[in-house]
Amino acid sequence: MKKSQYLMLSLIGFASVMAVSSPSSAKTKVPTTVSVVFNARDQIEMNDYVNKTVDPTSPFYHQYLTPNQVAQKYGRTASEISDFNQYFRKYHLKSAAYPGNFVMKVSGSQTNLVKAFKAFRTKSNSRKAVTKTRLPEKLSSQVASVLGLYIDNKKSTKKPAKQFAKISSNLVEGDKPAATNSTTEFAKKYGTQKFINRYGVNKLYDKDLHGQGQRIGVIVTDDFNRSDVAQYWKSIGVSADTARIHKIYTTDKTNGPTVKSTDNLESLMEATLDVSQAGAVADQSQLDAYIGVTKGDTIPDVQYLNDFAQAVSDNRDKQLTTSTSFGDELTGFGQGGLSETISQFNDAINLVYEQAALQGISIFNAIGDHGPYEETNSQQNLSLPTSEYAVQVGGTTLPYQKIMNGVVVNVSKERAWGDTYSQGSLTKPAVFAGGGGGFSRLNPTPAFQQGVSGVNTYNAFDVLKYAGQKGYLINPNPGAISGTHQGRNVPDVSGNADLNTGYANYVSYKVGKQRQGIWLTLGGTSMVAPQMAGASAVINSGLKTSTGFWNPQLYKFAVQPDTPFHVLDDATMANTNLFYTGQPGKVYNQATGLGTVDFNKLFNKFEAQE
């Protein structure tokens, strides 16, 4: 694969799960899990308490709740949960609420699930059509949504498509990394040492902070080989002891599948790098890999949500990271027949993420690799989640000079990642790489962003022209645009994500009876999110109490003297994420958020509040 070819590694893990067609399907006896998402009992007070936990002037500062305390204050009561369990038992279904009592896992046959939820096929063939569900009135008033009860809405006897919807990684792939002469050289050129030195983590190492005593929860969508992680760590000079990696399978509660074939090579690579990157930055931390795979018919939305519900309710990791996305704010799930809307799925994710914030857990999410066009469309769109309760991580390009495809590429200083220049002359539609950023359609502008200069205003260039589903053409005469907009502004912070200044990853897989390994150069916000989770663990290892919910604190620090952020505010074509650029003198810019992070200065800010 040539470096000039950016490949969106999609259809991750979950996407290979067989979709359930209807109650009459031959697959009805295969175990299926759906999720019931409850209404919070006091949403306003819950929002208020989250903010108090990170306000040094509040008596509740760093007074994080346990999952049981969350349930007592905001989740459904024990009596209410018992009513649901009793109801589902009548239909021979197993049910249990995750601690916190916001999400209930319900498992059994498709036939019994359809009966219990009184589900019926929608008459519409629209890809946004929803399978209707109904519970007894006593129960339904407590329910916000039912996730994952899928009935094919197509009026056909044909076997349904194997792929219901796609989980996409935020990852781009290039060639095998060039050979180097030493471990140190390899680490600097292709390893996390590049991130560590660039963004001030090395200064925390000088204070003997390496993430000791910390745990990082890595939300992955496929299994991985521990030996591959060990190979990467060894190659960059990090201890190759994989005893600190702990696998937790979140859907079927089995010992989990093993990596047997190339069926999901892309998702195998994603899972491997997420663990590798987080553990290499925080090289003395423990790593809990929450693996959302199934041997049954549970479909992607439920596996994605339950991965987080399990990690949050376990409450042992003070930082969680994910590099995969499910669904798109504009186009939804890509196929009708699911029992929730894209808005309901977004609300469910927000609820679980907010529980994490109540418990003092920071979440890092890779926001995307195609600028504001995560799905090829004439309209801007972002992949989920865009939650305010996660640190949304964007991408930059480090300085470099190379001859690529006959073009001299010279990036003189760190810029927003938006690559329309390294692929030579293109005359056909293409999909381009760039850091995700823009405005959420589903989530409003959060309080911590309001009043910060640059938020809800923007500068941009119409760099690309939509040319149909095959992609975009480069606009030969891009015009400058400025304006205002509302919604959750993303990203929050950014770091090196460009393939051309990226990192290496190692993965092995079986082809027939033979196992082979491969090194690839990789980029994408998939790389940066786990690195930042690792940096969070390093910071927390030097504090008395974990930092908790980052976002309100980041935006407060950003407007203070000695800001821990390097703002990328140039309003030029050389600083776009394929559309948005900088706003000179502003604190926030949609191409890169608050900018890049000096983690040593950020540590000092957190420490000063203790």
N, C-alpha and C positions, 0 to 999 in steps of 0.2 A: 504494500500500500504506500503510495507516494505521500510525502508530507503536504503536497498541495491539495490533497483530497481530504476534506474534513468529513468525518463520518460520525453522525449522531448515533451513538450506541443505544438503541432503543429496544423495546420489547423485553425489558429486564425481567428475570425470574418469574414474577407474578403473571406476566403476559402469556406465558406458555400454558397456564392453567386452563383446562377445558371448561367452557361456559355451559351452564345448565339451560336446556331449552324449554322444557315445560313439564308439568306434573306427570305427563304420560311418557316421558323420556325413559329409555332403557337405563339411564344413569341415575334414576331416582333413589336407588339403594346405596349410592356412594355418599359417605358422610359429607355434609355441607355445614358451614358455619356462617351465620349472619350476626350483625351487631345491632343492638337496640341502644340508641343514644338518648339519654334523658335530659330534661330541662333542669338547669340549676335552680335551686330553691330561692336564691337571692343573688341574682346576677350583678346588680349594682353594688351591693356590699362586697361581693367577691372581687370585683374590679378594683374597688377602693383598697381592699386589704393587700392585693398584689403590689400596688404602688407604695403602700406603707412599709412593706418589707425591704424596699430599697431606698427609703427616704431617711437619711441619718438624723433628721430632726424628729422622727416619729418614735414613740415608745415601742412600736412593733418592728423597728428596724432589725432585720436579720432574724426575726421571730418566725421562721419558716414552719409550715404545718406538716404533719405526717399525713399519709393517705387516710388514716382513720379520722383524723381531725378534719380533713377536707370533707369527708362524708358526713360527719356530725354537723358541720356548719353549712355546707352548700350542696352536697349530694343528696340522693334519695335516701330516705330513712331505711333502717333495717326491716321494719314492718312492710314498707312498700316493696322492697326487694324480695321479701318472702312471698308477697302476693304474686309477683311475676313468676317466681320459681314454681309456685304451686300451679299456676295457670299452664305453664309450658310442660309440666310433668303430665298433664292430662293428654298431651299429644305425643308423649314418649320422646320428648326433647330434653337434652341436658342444657342447663343454663347456670351461669354464675356471673356476678358483677365483679369487675376489676375494682380493687380497693380504691376508694374515692367515690364510688357509686355514681359515676357519670356514664359508664358504658357497660352493657351486659352482653356477654358472649352466649349465643344460643346455637346448639349443634344438634344435628339429626338428619333424617332423610329429607330430600327435597319435597316429597309428598307430604310429610307431616309438617314441614315448615309452611308450605302453602296453606294447609288446613288451619294451622294455628294463627297465621296472620291474615286469613281470609283474602289471600292475594288473588288477583285476576289479571289476565293479559290485557294490556292496553290496546285499543283499537287503532291507534295511530302507528304508522311506520316511521315516524320522525325519529332521528337519532337522539332527540331530547325527550322522547316519550318516556313516561314513568310507570312502572308496575305499581298498582295501587295496593295498599295494605290497610287492614283495619283490625284493631284490638278492642276488647270490651271497654266501655266508656270509663270505668273505674281506673283502668290502666292507661288508656290513650292520652288522658290529660297530662300525664307525666312524661310523655314521649315526644322528643323533638324530631326524630327520624329513625327509620329502619334502613340499615345499610346491607347491601349484598344479596337481597332476595331477587334473583334475576329470572325473569320469564321472557323468552324470546318474543318480540312483538311482531315478527314477520309472519304473515299468514301463509305459511309454507310448510310442507312436510319434509323439506330437505334438512339434512343434518346441519346444525348451526356452525358458524365459524369457530375454530378452536380458540381464537384470540378475541376475548370480549373487548378489552381496551388495553392500552399500553401503559406500562410503567417506563418512563424514560430516564436514562442516566444523563447527568450533565457532564458529558465527557466527550473529548475528541481524540482521535488516534492518529499517530504518525509512524515513522520508520523505527527500526531498531536503533537504540542509542549508539553513538560512536564509541569505539573502544577508548579507554583511558588507561593511564599507566599505574594508577594507584587507587586505593580505596578513598583516600582523601580527595583526590582529583575528581573521582566519580561522584562523591557526595556533594561536592561544590557545584558540579556541572549538572547533575541529574537527580540529586537527592534533596531531602528536606533541609540540608544545610543552607541551601539557597534561600529558603523561606526564613530559616532561623537567623541568618546573618542580616538579611535585608530588613527584617521587621522587628529587630531588637530583642528577640528571644535569647540570643547569645548572652546579653547582659543579665538576663535572669539566671542563666546557667552559671554565670560568674558569682551569683549569690547562692550557688548550690541548690537551685530550684530546678527540678526535673520532673515534677508531677508525682513525686513520692507521696503515698498515702491517698492518692486520688484514683477514681475510676471513671472511664469514659465509656458511655453507651453508644455503640455504633449501630445504626439502623440500616440493615442491608437486606437485599431482596433475593439473595441466593446464597448457597453455601460456598465455602472456599477451602483451600488447602492450607493448613498451618505452615507446612514446609515452604510454600511459596512466600509467605510473609517473612519467614526466617531467612530465606535466600535474599530478599530485598534488604532486610535489616543488616545482614552480614556484609552485603556489598557496599553499604554506606557507613559501615563502622559502628552500628548500633548493636547492642547485645541481641543475639538471635534466640534468646530463651522465650519460647512460645507458651510456657506455663502460665504466663500472665494473660493469655487469651482464653476467655470463657464463652462458650457457645450456648445460646438459649433459643430454642425453637418455639415460636409463639403461637402457631395455629393449631397443629394436631397434637402437640405435647408428646411427640415421639422422640426417639433419639436423633431424628432428622435424617434426611437423605445424604448420600455421599456424592462427591463429584465424580461422575462416571464417563461423561462424554463431552462432545463439543456442542451439544444442543444449545447451551446457554453460555457460550464462551464470553460474550460481552458482559453478561451479568456476573459471571465468575470473576472477570477482570475488575469490574466495579467494586464488588464486595472485597476482593483482595486488596485493592489500593486504599479503600476507606480505612480498613484496619491498619494497613502498613503505614499510611501517612499520619494518622492520629497517634499511633504508638511510637513512631520515630521522633516526632516533636516532643511528646511527653514520654521520654524513654525509660522512666521508672514508674509509670502508671499501670494500673490494671485495665484490661479492655473487655467489656461485655458486648459481644456481638449478638444482637437480637435479629434472628434470621426468620424472615417472613416467607416460608415455603409451606406447601401442603402436598399431601398424597391423595387428597380428596378433591372435591369440587368447589371449595371455597374460592371466591374470585377476588381480584386485586384490591378493590376498595376496602374490603374487610381486613385482608392481610396487612395492608398498609396502616390502617387505623389501629389494629390490634397490636402491631409491632410497637407502636408508641404507647398504647394503653398499658401494655405489659411492662415496658421499660419505666414509665412514669410511676406506675403503682408499685414496682419493686423498690423504687426510691433508694437505689444504692449508687447511682451515677449522678454527679452534680453537673455534668455536661453531656449532652446528647448531640449526635450529628447525623445528618442524612444527606445523601447526594442524589436521591432519586425523586421523581415527581410523578404524580398521578392525576390525569385530567388537565384540562385547559380552561381558563376562565371564560374564553369566548366560545369555544366549540364543544365544551362539556367533555363527556366520556368517549365520544366518537361513535356510540351505538346506543340505541334506545332499549328499554326493557328493564333497566335497573330500578330498584325501589327507592332511590333518592335522587334529588336534583343535584346539580353541581354546587348550588348554593348551600344545600343541606350538608353536603360532604364538607364544604369549606367550614361551616359552622361546627361540625363535629370535630374537625382537626383543631379549630380554635379552642374548643372546650378542653380537649386533652392537653393542648399546649399551655393553656392557662392554669390547669392543675399543676403542670410542671413548674410554672412560675411561683405558684403558692408554696411549693415545696423547695424553692431555692435552686431550681434546675435551669441551666441555660441551654437553649437549643440553637444549633447552627444549621442553616439550610442553604444548599446550593441553589441559587435563583435562576440559573439558566445560561445557555451558551449561544443564543442567537439574537442578542440584543433584546428589543421589545417584541420580537416576532418568533416566539417559541414554536408555534405551529405556522406553517406557511399559509399566509392569509393576507388579504388586502388591508385588514384592520390589525392594529396592534393587539397582542395577546400575551399573557403570562401564564406559566404553568403553576399549578398548585403545589405546595401551599405558599401563600403570600401573607401569612399570619403575622400580626404585630407582636405575637408572643415568641417569635423566633428571630434570631439575628440573620437577616437575609444577606447572603454573601455573594458579591459580584466579582468581576474579573478585571485585571489590568494586564498590560504588556510591559515587560522589562526592557531596558535599552538593549538594542542589538543591531548588528549590521551584517547582512548576508546577501549573496546573489541567489535569488530564488526564481526559478522559471524564467530566467533571462532578465529579471528585474533586480536592480540594486535597491534593497530595502534598508533604510537607515532610520531607526527609532532612537532619537538622541536622549530622551528622558522617559521615565515611566509615564504611561498614558492609559486612558481607558482602552479596554480590549474591544476592538472592532476592526476585523481584518478583511478589507476589500483590496489590499495592495500586494499581497505576497503570492497570489496565484497567477500572475501574468495577465495577459489580455484574454478576457472572457467574452464570447459573443452569444453564448447560450445561457438560459436561466440557470441559476445556481443558488445554493443555500450557503450563507456566509456565517462565520463564527464571530461572536462578540459577547461580552458580559451582559447578562440579563439586567434589565432596568426599565423603569417607567412607573405607571400608576395602576394599582389594582382596581379591577371592576367590581370586586365583591367585598372588599374591606375598606372602610372609611379611613381618612387620615387620623392616625392615633394621636392622643393628647401629647405624647412626648415629642412628636414632630411639629406640632402646631406652634407657630411663632418663631421657628428656626429659619433663618434666611436661606432662601433657595427652595424650600419646601413648597410645593404646589405652584411654583413658577418654573419655567424651563427655557433653555436654548437648545436648538437642534438644527440638523441639516437633513434634507430629504436625499440621503445617500443612495437609497435603493428604490427601484420601481418594480412594483408587483407585476409578475409575468405569468400568473396562473400557478397551478399546483406544483409545477416543476421548480418554482423558486422566484428569484428576483434578478433583474438586470441592474448594473451599476449606472446610476444617473450621471451622464457626462457633465452636466451643469447643475450641481446641487445648489439649492437655495437655502439661505439662513432663515430659520423660523424661531419665533419666541412666543410664549403665551402662558396661560395659567390652566391648571387642571386640578381636580380633586381626587382623593383616594389615598390609600396607603402607598407612600412613596418607597420604591425599592431600587437598589439595595440599601443596606445600612452601612456596610463597610466593604472593602474590596482588597484583593491580593492577586499576585501573579497567577494567571490562568491560561495564558496564550500557549498553544502547542509549540510555537516557535521559540519560546523561552521556558518550556515546560520541564517535566519530570519524567523519570523512568518508572516502569513497573514490570514486575516479573509474574508470570502465571504459567502453570503447567496443566495439561489436560490429556485425556486419553483419546487416541485415535486407534480404534480397534483394540488390540491387546497391548499396544505400546503407549507409553507416556512420553510426552515431549514438552519441553519448556520453551517459552518465548519471552524476550525482552522487547518492550515497545516504549517509545516516547509518547507521553500523554499530556493533555492539557484539559482545560475545562474547570468550571467552578466546583466540580466534583473533587478536584485536588485541594482547593482552598478551604472548603468547609471543614473537613476532618483535621486539616492543619490548624485551623483556628480553634477547634475543640481541644486539640492538643495544647495549644497556647493557653487556653482557659484553665486546663488542668495544671499547667506549670504555674500560672498566677495563683490559683487556689492553694497550691502546695506551700505558698509562703504567707498565707493569711490565716487569721484565727478562725474565721467563718467564711464559707463560700460566698462569692460575689452575688449570687442570685440572678434575678432577671436583668440581663445586661441593658436592654434598649433604653429605658428612661435614663439610666446612668450615662450611657454613651453620648446621648444628645445633650445632656447637662454638661459633661466634660468638654464637648466640642465647642462650646461658646465661652469656655473659661480661658484665662491666660495659661500659657504652656500646654496647649491642647495636645493630646496624644495622637492626633491625626494629621496626616499630610494630605492637604486638600488638593485635588486635581481639578482646577477650576478654569483652565484655558478654554476659551470659547472658539475653538478652531476645529477644522476637519480632522486634524491630527490628534483629536481627543474625543472621538465619538465612539459609542457602543453600537454603531450602525444607524443611529438616529440621534439620540441625546448627546449633548456635549456639556462643557462646563459653563458656569455662570461666574464671571470674575468678581472676586470679593465676597462671594456667598459661602456660607458654611456647608451647604448641601448641594449636590449635583446628581441628577438621576442616572448619569452614566457610571458613577463610581460611589455614590452615597456620600458619606462623610469623608471618604478617602481611604488611604491605607493606614495601618495601625502601627504605632511604635509601642510594642507590648511592654517594654520596660517603663515607659511613661504611664501607660495604662495601669500597670501594677502600682506605681506610686500613687496614682489617683485613688485607686481602691483602698490602698493601705492607709492613706491619710484620713479616710472616713471611719476607720475602725475605732 
